[in-house]
Amino acid sequence: MYRFIPDLLGDGNMRVRLGATALLEELAVEHRSELRTAVPGLIELLKHENPTIRGDAASALSIIKDPSVVDALQTCLQDDHPDVREAAREALLELGH
């Protein structure tokens, strides 16, 4: 089911995204390794047309703490939207970069 997290975070409804983020935070406590199956979909969301979803995806990747996402987050530092750049910066700091 972890692979469906990107679908929830990419939903147009803000309440769905908030719930997905809360779920992600809870799952990260005991199921962080399983959450890595969501990483490819979350990386795809970093290219979403909606900057809020791009920023949410960056934040979600910081929760999962998979070091393989560093390059994708660094690319977001060049995003047109300042909130996305800030979310990417914060995610990279969370990952130790």
Secondary structure, DSSP 8 states (H G I E B T S, - for coil): -GGGHHHHHT-S-HHHHHHHHHHHHHHHHHHHHHHGGGHHHHHHHTT-SSHHHHHHHHHHHHHHT-GGGHHHHHHHTT-SSHHHHHHHHHHHHHTT-
